[in-house]
Amino acid sequence: MSNRHLARTVAMQTLYEWDFNDRKQNLAELLKHNLKEFAPDFNDGGFSERIVKGVEQNQAEIDKVVERYAPEWPIQQITIVDRNILRIGVFELKFVKDIPPKVAINEAIELAKSFGGESSGRFVNGVLGAVYKDMGGLPPAKERGSVAR
């Protein structure tokens, strides 16, 4: 597992726990605990903290983006795992300029496949792919004239 993937995993676990407990815990302390618990010898250079703080500080705007691109799913009806994976993905797409959008999307899909339900990967891919497309990214292969196999 790459360092950044592990950092995203710990960030997602932290955001999940925080969200599950109605955001009543101190997020910085929760992250510190989770890094110690799940990655005791790991030094991610603050990447997990950057994600967790960024999601917390921009949550209202991030949630609006998720609601716009998943209109059939009010934010509170999306599973806690998928909701927080989407928050990380949207944060990286919209607020972090040094992470390529395709990396942000692929990492979110991998988290969804590992921790979400059977259709989580497709759901996360669909939402983040639509966000990326509207940001000026490449349209899906099907629209570029490719034949899906």
N, C-alpha and C positions, 0 to 999 in steps of 0.2 A: 504494500500500500504506500503510495507516495505521501510525502510530508503534507502537502496541501490537502490531499484527500482526507487524511487523518484529521487535520485541523478542521476541515468542513464537517466531518463526522462528529467531532466533539462539539462544535458550534451548534449543529443541528440537535444533538442530544440535550444541550443546555437550553436552547430555545424551546424544545419540546417540553422539558420539565418545567420551565418557567411558565409557559402557556398552559400546561396541564393544571398547574397550581394557581391559576387565575392571576398570574403575574404579580404575586405577592412577595416573592423572594427577591433578595438582592442579586441581580443578574451577574455582577462582577464576582461575587463570592461563589455563586453557583458554578460559573465557568472555572474558577480557580479549583474548586472541589472536583469537577469533572475532569479537568486536565490531570490532576493528581491521581484520580481513580482509574481513568481509562488510558492514560498515556503518561505514566509517571516519569519516564526518562526522555520525554519528547520536548523539544524546544522548537516551537513553530514560528518564532520571531514575532509573536503577537498577531499572527494571522487569524486565529480563532477569535481573539478579542476584537479585532477590526470588524469581523463579520457580525459578532454578537452586538457590539455597540452600534454598528451601522444599521442593523435591522431595528434595534430598539429606538434609535433616534429618528428613523424614517418610516416607522411602522405604519402610520396613518396613510402616507402617500403610497407605500408599497401595497397595502391592503386595497387601496382604490384601484391600483393597476391590476391586481389579481381579480377583483370583482368585475372589472371591465372586460377582462379576457376569459373569465369563467362565469358568465352571467347567470347560468343555470344553477350555480353553486354559491349561495351566500357564504361569506368568509367563515362564519361560525359552523356551517354545515360541512365544510371540507375537513377531512380527518386531521387531527392535530399534527401527525407526521407530515402529510402532504402540504398542509398549510405552511408549516415552517420550512420545508424544503423549497416551496415556492417563494417564500419571503427571502430566503438566502439567494435563490436564483435571480429574482427581480432586483434585489439589492446589488448583486454583482453586475447585472446587465445595465442598470440605470445609474449607479453611483460609483462604480469602481472602473476607472479607465485603464488600469494596467493589467486587467484580465480579459483575454479575448472572449468575445461573446459566445463563441462555440464551445470554449472550455467551460464557461459558466453553465451553459445548458447541459453539456455532457456530464459534468460533475453532478448536477442536480438530478439528472436521470438516473445515474448510478446510485445516488443516495436513495432515490425513490424505489428502485429495484431491490436494494438491500434491506430497507427498513419499512417500506410501504406495503400496500396490498397488491393483489394480482394485477390491477390495472393502473397502479400509481405511476409507473414509468411512462406509459402512454399519455396519461393525464398531464403530468408535469411537462412532457415533451410538447404536447399540444399548446398548453398555455404559454410556456416560455418561447416556443417557436413563433407563435403569433406576436408576442411582444417584440421579439427580435426583428421579425418581418416589418412591423410598423416603425421600427427604429431605422429602417433603411437597409436591413440585412437582405441576404439572398432569399428569394421565395423558395418554398419547398420544392424538391426535385420534380414532383408531379406537375407543378405549374411551369417549370422550365422546359417542359417537353420530354422529360425522361419517362421511361416506362417502368413502373413499379414491378418488382419481381417477387 
